[in-house]
Amino acid sequence: MKSESGPHGDAAPPARVTPQVMQVERHDFTDLVPTDRARAQPMQGFDDIYTDIVDYIVRCTHRIWDERDVGLIYTHYTHNCVLYSTNGTLYTREDIVRDTIQRLVSLPERRGMATHVIWNGDDQKGFYTSHLVTGTGRHTQHGHYGPPTGRTFTSRTIADCMIFENKIYREWIASDQMVVLKQLGLDTQAYATRMAQTYFDKGLLAIDIGENRRMIGQYPPDSVADLSIANTDLERDTLTWLHEVFNRRMFGKIKYVYAPTVQYHGPMMAELYGVAAVMHQTIGLVGSLPDCSFEPQHICSTPCDEGGTKVAVRWIMEGHHIGYGLLHELGNPTGKRLQVMGMTHYHYKDGKIVDEWRVYDELSLSMQVKLAQMADRPAATVAPLPTVTGAMSCTSEPICTSSSITVRCLFAPS
């Protein structure tokens, strides 16, 4: 057997194998935060501790939230980072620091476990990550949820981040807050009212834009989806069937896209099985906002060690609460305009979706309804006229002040 040797006859060193970008699935947390792993991809401008973009987003999230190193936000977010959530927008890094502290005060035992990370990009153009987190904990401290209840909770959150040279400069968070309140035994309607009052007092009112342009005039919805944000054939296929189902209301398409054994992981920690369940959840969501438009904002995909590919879609639904459906907490149709910010992760295998994780927050929608109702109050309630004494009494009879002028009370009974 011929031996391999170096230029001077010495045994050649073994070829260095570059590790692949990590995946969260099938790994314990300690595997996800290695201390002696070589870099798996170029990471110009990133701290040396991070070996790839998945390592970055999982490790820095753990360091900030679980290890309590909140100050890392100063080196991992830009000063003018904008954070969009289902319940509002933060516009500065310092706002993000303060919000993080408040959440740690309220739920100090919460642990956020990475479920998977779907990403695209590179260190030259910037990375985009979509990070699904399953959070568990216990409500043990007084904070924005009120006095501690001692109850446990589990919820899902998806955070989408735009990252360049170690810093997040834009972030979107869809977090199911309604399921947390339910598990803590809190009054969800009172909580939504309190949130709405905060916005109302600041003059931040909802604006009803009328038509959402899903249909132009009397024309039907567009027959072709906008595919401009897609990068791969699978992403284009995903946007196409999403348009068919949500905008063209071709719900029967679902049975051709999903595997018969599909598992659906939805809001309120729903764990459902089969095509019929997916169809019910989808029709039910549209049923509450029957004039809604569905607008994907971003899509990316990553091959999966479990087989197949995972796809992440960030989306907006806009419509009016004029129907009955899945959004039970909203009560009877109110006619109010609502905007749903949601995120979905799909796992495709053999051309079919075998898992779907869908996250949006019904608490945010309840707050939007109540805020719109607060804005209606001045128009809906006519303030009583001040009491007038003396000759200027309010009657249905003319009040004569001169021989040439007759004045009637403007609010005289008809």
Secondary structure by P-SEA (a helix, b strand, c coil): cccccccccccccccbbbbcccccccccccccccccccccccccccccccccaaaaaaaaaaaacccccccccccccccbbbbbccccccccaaaaaaaaaaaaaacccbbbbbcccccccccccbbbbbbbbbbbbbbcccccccccccccccbbbbbbbbbcccccccbbbbbaaaaaaaaacccaaaaaaaaaaaaaaaccccccccccccccccccccccccccccccaaaaaaaaaaaaccccccccccccccccbbbbbcccccccccaaaaaaaaaaaaaacccbbbbbcbbbbbbbcccbbbbbbbbbbbbccccccccccccccccbbbbbbbbbbbbbccccccbbbbbbbaaaaaaaaaaaaaaacccccccccccccccccccccccccccccccccccccc
